[in-house]
Amino acid sequence: MNGTTATIGRDVGRILEALGGLMIVSIVVPLVWGEWFGALAFGVSALVPLAVGYGLHRRFAEADSPSRLHGMVVAATGWLFVGVFGSVPFLLVAWGVHLGLPTGLEGTPTLSAFRDPLNAVFESMSGFTGTGLTMTDNEKVLPRTLQWWRTFSEWIGGVGVIVLTTAILARPGSGSLTLYESEARSEKIHPSIVSTVRTIWWIFILFTFVSILALFAAGMPIWGAINHAMTGLATGGFSITDNSIATYDSALIDAVLIPIMLLGSIAFPVHYLILQGDLRNIYEDLQTRWVFIYMSLGSALLWAFLYVGPYDSPLSALRYGGFQFVSAATCTGFQTAVDATNVALGAWPAQAQLLVAFGMFVGGAAGSTVGGIKLIRGLTLIKGIRYQIGDVFYPDSAVRRLDIDDRRLTEAEANREFVEAAIIAVLWTTFLVVGTVLLLVILPAEEFSLANAFFEVASAQGNVGLSSGITGPESLPALGKISFLGHMWIGRLEIIPVLVAARTLLSRGGMYQ
């Protein structure tokens, strides 16, 4: 067994151990609600990742610390395994009810969908990647066990499975920084990466409790407040109701959720500085400043599209347009426009759907819980293009600098950052276009438009969860579900780690030259 395989095996094993621990902790929820079979399902489900993870961890305990290559492969394979193993509770509960075991749970068509392993893996991957697209058609009838597991998976995935693993299991000097960066993060709060991730989790837990109290005070029942605060802050978007946030039909709840989603779209180091009393970061930090500018401009433009389109009331257009753009651009995926009373999102004008899709494409700040290409990359591309064009007007002997946020980059550094941002944007767009074409091929042309297909793929790849009506256990063909699994996976890890893992696998299998 070579050193590369040993290092990857050990660290993937640690991730699986953490997943098994999450399942053990979750046993408390079905016990509280009297769903004993749910507790049994979590216990049995935990045995598999715990056994596999412990075996890998012990077998390769003395492996070398991970390099950048190792970190990317660990991130890609770890997230893939978490999605697969995380599907087991869905399968066990659904099959237990179907087989007539004395579960005490009620069988429904919604629950029956999870007897299909592909649907169960889809739901699990959607949860852990913070996407929120779902194979359920009525979340309200799911047992509390599965409602919790969907919510908990998004809450954990919002910050990151590797971040959690590092916070719990890592030791200083164990290559934690490499793994942390492989999960599409770079900013540190403290010199120690372990201290950084633990601080991130304390901030996240604090904000979660504040969000729960705010939603409960706004009139949301406590179980709904717990679940929606967790998925809203994690910008995941899973709901426990059949029509997402539209079920409550409350402008006050909509208004409370907007700042919760915005909290999730701001980088954790900025949160830390603000909590320390340095309020200047709200407007001095480049990404944070643009979070508010971008959300405000997008909401205003979407309001205009909706007011001259399906809504005849400016207040209705503002309420639904503002909420949906923030939900999309923060990559949360809560929906308030779902039925005939407020015009379903899939029936919005094409320009409105494309604007929401653009919001999903960009996302929020790097270092937060959002998906998309991230604001800093969009700003780097804009500044980089202006920098490259401006270069024509300077003599060859000129020494130029590019300012991004509080960093002054040399010409070589500026070119490197511009190229990196451009590569991510090009790859993101390429996968988006390929996914859209595939979806158009496999879907009935008379039922869904190009705007619908583009919107749905952007939602999956941006880890958003808004739907134009395509995603569902029956409406989305199996090939589409597999495609969306790939989009959610690469979207969460920003593509490069998945491509690196694929090349590593093909190379070591003798298939790549």
C-alpha positions in Angstrom: 0.0 0.0 0.0 1.6 3.3 -1.1 1.9 6.4 1.0 -0.7 8.4 -1.0 -3.4 5.7 -0.5 -2.5 5.5 3.2 -2.8 9.2 3.8 -6.1 9.4 1.9 -7.5 6.3 3.6 -6.7 7.6 7.1 -8.3 11.0 6.6 -11.4 9.7 4.8 -11.7 7.3 7.8 -11.7 10.2 10.2 -14.5 11.9 8.2 -16.5 8.7 8.3 -16.0 8.4 12.1 -17.3 11.9 12.4 -20.4 11.0 10.3 -21.1 8.0 12.5 -20.8 10.3 15.6 -23.4 12.6 14.1 -25.8 9.7 13.6 -25.3 8.6 17.3 -26.0 12.1 18.5 -29.2 12.2 16.4 -30.7 9.3 18.2 -31.9 11.8 20.8 -34.5 13.3 18.4 -36.5 10.2 17.7 -36.4 9.2 21.3 -37.9 12.6 22.3 -40.7 12.2 19.7 -41.4 8.6 20.5 -40.2 7.2 17.2 -38.2 4.3 18.5 -37.6 2.8 15.1 -36.0 6.1 14.1 -33.6 5.7 17.0 -32.8 2.1 15.9 -32.3 3.3 12.3 -29.8 5.9 13.4 -28.0 3.4 15.6 -27.7 0.8 12.8 -26.8 3.5 10.2 -23.9 4.7 12.4 -22.3 1.2 12.6 -21.4 1.3 8.9 -19.4 4.5 8.7 -18.0 4.0 12.2 -16.7 0.5 11.4 -15.3 1.5 8.0 -13.9 4.8 9.3 -12.3 3.2 12.4 -10.8 0.5 10.3 -9.2 3.0 7.8 -8.0 5.3 10.6 -6.4 2.5 12.6 -4.9 0.8 9.5 -3.2 3.9 8.3 -2.7 5.7 11.6 1.0 6.3 10.8 0.5 7.7 7.3 2.2 11.0 6.3 0.5 14.3 6.7 -1.6 15.3 3.6 -0.1 17.3 0.8 -2.3 19.6 -1.4 -3.0 16.7 -3.7 -4.0 14.5 -0.8 -6.2 17.2 0.6 -8.2 17.6 -2.6 -8.7 13.9 -3.0 -9.7 13.5 0.6 -12.2 16.3 0.2 -13.8 14.9 -3.0 -13.9 11.2 -1.8 -14.9 12.2 1.7 -17.9 14.2 0.6 -18.9 11.5 -1.8 -18.8 8.8 0.9 -20.7 11.1 3.4 -23.4 11.5 0.8 -23.7 7.8 0.2 -23.5 6.6 3.9 -25.8 9.5 4.9 -28.5 7.9 2.9 -28.8 4.8 5.1 -31.3 6.4 7.6 -33.7 7.2 4.7 -33.5 3.7 3.4 -33.9 1.9 6.8 -36.9 4.0 7.8 -38.6 3.7 4.4 -38.1 0.0 4.1 -39.0 -0.7 7.8 -42.4 0.9 7.2 -42.9 -0.9 3.9 -42.0 -4.3 5.3 -44.6 -3.9 8.0 -42.2 -3.8 10.9 -43.7 -2.4 14.1 -42.1 1.0 13.6 -44.9 3.1 14.9 -44.5 5.3 11.8 -47.1 6.0 9.1 -46.4 5.0 5.6 -46.9 7.6 2.9 -46.0 7.9 -0.8 -43.5 10.6 0.2 -41.7 8.2 2.5 -42.0 5.4 0.0 -39.8 7.4 -2.4 -36.8 6.7 -0.2 -37.0 3.0 -0.8 -35.2 3.8 -4.0 -31.5 4.0 -3.1 -31.0 6.7 -5.8 -33.6 8.9 -4.2 -32.1 8.3 -0.7 -28.6 9.2 -1.9 -29.9 12.2 -3.7 -31.6 13.5 -0.5 -28.5 12.9 1.5 -26.1 14.5 -0.9 -28.5 17.5 -1.3 -28.5 17.9 2.5 -24.8 17.7 3.1 -23.9 19.9 0.2 -26.4 22.4 1.4 -28.4 22.3 -1.8 -32.0 21.7 -0.7 -33.4 20.1 -3.8 -35.5 17.2 -2.6 -37.1 13.9 -3.6 -40.0 14.5 -1.3 -43.3 16.0 -2.5 -44.7 16.7 1.0 -42.0 17.1 3.7 -44.7 17.7 6.3 -45.7 14.0 6.4 -42.1 12.7 7.0 -41.4 11.4 10.5 -39.6 13.7 12.8 -36.6 11.4 12.5 -36.1 12.1 8.8 -37.1 15.8 9.1 -34.3 16.2 11.6 -31.7 14.2 9.6 -32.4 16.4 6.5 -32.0 19.6 8.6 -29.0 18.3 10.6 -27.1 17.3 7.4 -27.5 20.8 6.0 -26.5 22.4 9.2 -23.3 20.3 9.3 -22.7 20.6 5.6 -23.1 24.4 5.7 -19.9 24.8 7.6 -18.3 21.7 6.2 -17.8 18.1 7.1 -14.0 18.5 7.0 -14.2 21.6 9.2 -16.2 19.5 11.7 -13.8 16.6 11.6 -10.9 19.0 12.1 -12.6 20.7 15.1 -13.3 17.3 16.8 -10.5 14.9 15.8 -7.6 16.9 14.5 -4.3 17.6 16.4 -2.0 20.5 15.8 0.6 19.7 13.1 -1.5 16.9 11.6 -2.0 18.6 8.2 -5.3 20.2 9.2 -4.6 23.4 7.2 -4.3 21.4 4.0 -7.6 19.7 4.6 -9.3 22.9 5.6 -8.2 24.6 2.4 -9.3 21.6 0.3 -12.9 22.3 1.4 -12.8 25.7 -0.5 -11.7 27.8 2.5 -8.7 29.9 3.0 -9.2 32.6 5.7 -8.1 31.9 9.2 -9.3 33.5 12.4 -6.4 32.3 14.6 -2.9 31.2 13.7 -3.9 27.7 14.7 -6.3 26.1 12.2 -7.8 23.9 14.9 -8.6 27.0 16.9 -10.0 28.7 13.8 -12.5 25.9 13.1 -13.6 25.6 16.7 -14.2 29.4 16.7 -16.2 29.0 13.5 -18.4 26.4 15.2 -19.0 28.5 18.3 -20.1 31.5 16.1 -22.3 29.2 14.1 -24.0 27.7 17.2 -24.5 31.2 18.7 -26.2 32.4 15.5 -28.3 29.3 15.3 -29.8 29.9 18.8 -30.4 33.6 18.0 -32.1 32.6 14.7 -34.3 30.0 16.5 -35.5 32.6 19.0 -36.1 35.2 16.3 -38.3 32.9 14.2 -40.2 31.6 17.2 -40.9 35.3 18.2 -42.1 36.0 14.7 -44.8 33.3 15.1 -43.2 30.1 13.7 -43.9 27.0 15.8 -40.9 25.8 17.8 -40.2 22.7 15.7 -40.4 24.8 12.5 -38.2 27.5 14.1 -35.5 25.0 15.0 -35.4 23.4 11.6 -35.7 26.6 9.5 -33.2 28.5 11.6 -30.6 25.7 11.1 -31.2 25.3 7.3 -31.6 29.1 6.8 -28.3 30.0 8.6 -26.6 27.1 6.8 -28.0 28.5 3.5 -29.3 25.0 2.8 -33.0 25.5 2.4 -34.6 22.2 3.4 -38.0 22.7 5.0 -40.4 20.6 7.0 -43.5 21.9 5.3 -45.0 21.0 2.0 -44.6 24.5 0.4 -41.4 25.7 2.1 -41.8 29.1 3.8 -44.9 29.9 1.7 -46.8 27.5 4.1 -46.7 30.2 6.8 -47.8 33.0 4.5 -46.3 35.5 6.9 -44.5 38.7 5.7 -43.0 39.0 9.2 -41.4 35.5 9.0 -40.2 36.3 5.5 -38.6 39.5 6.9 -36.9 37.7 9.8 -35.5 35.0 7.5 -33.8 37.5 5.2 -31.2 38.6 7.8 -30.7 35.0 8.9 -29.8 34.1 5.3 -27.6 37.1 5.0 -25.7 36.0 8.1 -25.0 32.7 6.4 -23.6 34.5 3.4 -20.9 36.6 5.2 -17.5 35.1 5.9 -16.9 33.7 9.4 -13.7 35.8 10.0 -15.8 38.9 9.5 -18.4 37.7 11.9 -15.6 37.1 14.4 -14.3 40.6 14.1 -17.8 42.1 14.3 -18.5 40.1 17.5 -15.2 41.4 18.9 -16.6 44.9 18.4 -14.9 45.9 15.1 -18.1 47.0 13.3 -16.2 48.7 10.5 -15.9 45.4 8.7 -19.6 45.6 7.8 -18.7 48.3 5.2 -14.8 48.1 5.0 -14.6 44.4 4.1 -14.9 44.1 0.3 -17.0 41.0 0.2 -19.3 42.0 3.1 -19.9 45.4 1.5 -20.8 43.8 -1.8 -23.1 41.2 -0.2 -25.4 44.1 0.7 -24.9 46.0 -2.6 -25.4 42.9 -4.7 -28.5 41.7 -2.8 -30.1 45.1 -2.9 -29.5 45.7 -6.6 -30.7 42.2 -7.6 -33.8 42.4 -5.4 -34.7 45.8 -7.0 -34.2 44.5 -10.5 -36.3 41.3 -9.8 -39.0 43.5 -8.3 -39.2 45.5 -11.5 -39.4 42.3 -13.6 -42.2 40.9 -11.4 -44.1 44.2 -11.1 -44.4 44.5 -14.9 -45.1 40.8 -15.2 -47.2 38.5 -13.0 -47.8 40.8 -10.0 -50.2 43.7 -10.2 -49.2 45.0 -6.7 -45.9 46.6 -6.1 -45.8 45.4 -2.5 -46.4 41.8 -3.6 -43.7 42.0 -6.2 -41.3 43.5 -3.6 -42.2 40.8 -1.0 -41.8 37.8 -3.2 -39.1 39.2 -5.5 -36.9 40.5 -2.7 -37.1 37.3 -0.7 -36.5 35.0 -3.6 -33.5 36.9 -4.9 -31.9 36.9 -1.4 -32.8 33.2 -1.1 -31.1 32.5 -4.4 -28.0 34.7 -4.1 -27.3 33.4 -0.6 -27.8 29.9 -2.0 -30.4 29.1 0.6 -33.3 27.9 -1.5 -36.3 28.8 0.6 -39.4 29.5 -1.5 -42.3 31.7 -1.0 -43.6 31.7 -4.6 -44.9 28.2 -5.1 -48.6 28.2 -6.0 -51.4 30.0 -7.8 -51.9 32.6 -5.1 -48.4 34.1 -5.4 -47.4 32.8 -8.9 -45.2 29.7 -8.8 -41.5 30.5 -9.5 -41.5 28.2 -12.5 -44.2 30.3 -14.1 -42.2 33.6 -13.7 -41.1 35.4 -16.9 -37.9 34.0 -18.4 -36.0 37.2 -17.5 -37.0 36.8 -13.9 -35.9 33.2 -13.7 -32.6 34.0 -15.4 -31.9 36.8 -13.0 -32.5 34.4 -10.1 -30.2 31.9 -11.8 -27.5 34.6 -12.1 -27.9 35.2 -8.3 -27.3 31.4 -7.8 -24.3 31.5 -10.1 -22.4 34.2 -8.1 -23.4 33.3 -4.5 -22.2 35.2 -1.5 -18.8 35.6 0.3 -16.0 33.1 0.3 -15.5 31.7 3.8 -19.2 31.6 4.4 -21.8 28.7 4.0 -22.9 29.7 0.5 -22.3 28.0 -2.9 -21.8 29.6 -6.3 -18.5 31.0 -7.7 -18.4 33.5 -4.7 -18.4 37.3 -4.8 -14.6 37.6 -4.4 -14.1 35.7 -7.6 -16.6 37.8 -9.5 -15.0 40.9 -8.2 -11.5 39.6 -9.1 -12.7 38.9 -12.6 -14.1 42.4 -13.0 -11.0 44.0 -11.5 -8.7 41.7 -13.5 -10.3 42.4 -16.8 -10.0 46.1 -16.1 -6.4 45.6 -15.1 -5.5 43.6 -18.3 -7.2 46.2 -20.5 -5.5 49.1 -18.7 -2.1 47.4 -19.2 -2.2 48.4 -22.9 -2.0 52.1 -21.8 1.2 51.7 -19.7 4.8 51.5 -20.8 6.5 48.1 -20.4 8.7 49.6 -17.7 5.7 50.5 -15.5 5.4 48.8 -12.2 1.7 48.1 -11.6 -0.3 46.8 -8.6 -3.8 45.5 -8.3 -5.7 46.2 -5.1 -8.3 43.6 -4.0 -9.8 44.2 -0.6 -6.9 45.1 1.7 -4.3 43.3 -0.4 -2.0 45.0 -2.9 -0.9 42.4 -5.4 2.1 42.5 -7.7 1.7 42.0 -11.4 2.5 38.3 -11.0 0.2 37.8 -8.1 -2.6 39.7 -9.9 -2.2 37.5 -13.0 -2.3 34.4 -10.9 -5.4 35.3 -9.0 -7.2 36.4 -12.2 -6.3 33.1 -13.9 -7.6 31.1 -10.9 -10.9 33.0 -10.8 -11.2 32.7 -14.6 -10.6 28.9 -14.5 -13.3 28.4 -11.8 -15.8 30.6 -13.8 -15.1 28.8 -17.1 -15.4 25.3 -15.5 -18.5 26.3 -13.6 -20.1 27.6 -16.8 -19.1 24.6 -18.8 -20.6 22.1 -16.4 -23.7 24.3 -16.2 -24.2 24.4 -20.0 -23.5 20.6 -20.3 -26.0 19.9 -17.5 -28.6 22.1 -19.1 -28.3 20.4 -22.5 -28.5 17.0 -20.9 -31.7 18.0 -19.0 -33.3 19.4 -22.2 -32.6 16.0 -23.9 -34.1 13.8 -21.2 -37.1 16.0 -20.3 -40.4 16.4 -22.3 -39.9 19.5 -24.4 -43.6 20.5 -24.0 -43.5 20.6 -20.2 -40.3 22.5 -19.5 -38.6 25.4 -21.2 -34.9 26.3 -21.6 -35.2 28.8 -18.8 -36.7 26.1 -16.5 -33.8 23.6 -17.3 -31.1 26.3 -17.0 -32.6 27.4 -13.7 -32.8 23.9 -12.2 -29.2 23.0 -13.1 -27.9 26.4 -11.8 -29.8 25.6 -8.6 -28.2 22.2 -8.2 -24.7 23.3 -9.0 -24.9 26.4 -7.0 -26.1 24.4 -4.0 -29.3 26.5 -3.8 -32.4 24.3 -3.9 -34.9 26.6 -5.6 -36.9 24.6 -8.1 -38.8 25.4 -11.3 -40.8 22.2 -10.8 -38.4 19.7 -12.5 -36.9 18.0 -9.4 -39.0 15.3 -7.9 -39.1 11.5 -7.4 -41.2 11.0 -10.5 -40.7 14.1 -12.6 -36.9 13.9 -12.8 -35.6 10.8 -14.7 -32.9 8.6 -13.1 -30.2 10.0 -15.5 -31.2 13.5 -14.4 -30.8 12.5 -10.7 -27.4 11.1 -11.3 -26.4 14.3 -13.2 -27.7 16.5 -10.3 -25.7 14.4 -7.8 -22.6 15.3 -9.8 -23.6 19.0 -10.0 -24.2 19.2 -6.2 -20.9 17.5 -5.5 -18.7 19.6 -7.7 -20.6 22.8 -6.7 -19.9 22.3 -3.0 -16.2 21.7 -3.6 -15.8 24.2 -6.4 -15.0 21.6 -9.0 -11.2 21.4 -8.8 -10.9 18.8 -6.0 -13.4 16.5 -7.9 -11.4 16.8 -11.1 -8.1 16.2 -9.2 -9.6 13.1 -7.5 -10.9 11.8 -10.9 -7.5 12.2 -12.5 -5.7 10.6 -9.5 -8.1 7.6 -9.7 -7.7 7.2 -13.5 -3.9 7.6 -13.3 -3.4 5.1 -10.5 -5.8 2.7 -12.2 -3.7 2.7 -15.3 -6.4 4.5 -17.4 -4.8 7.9 -17.5 -1.6 8.7 -19.5 
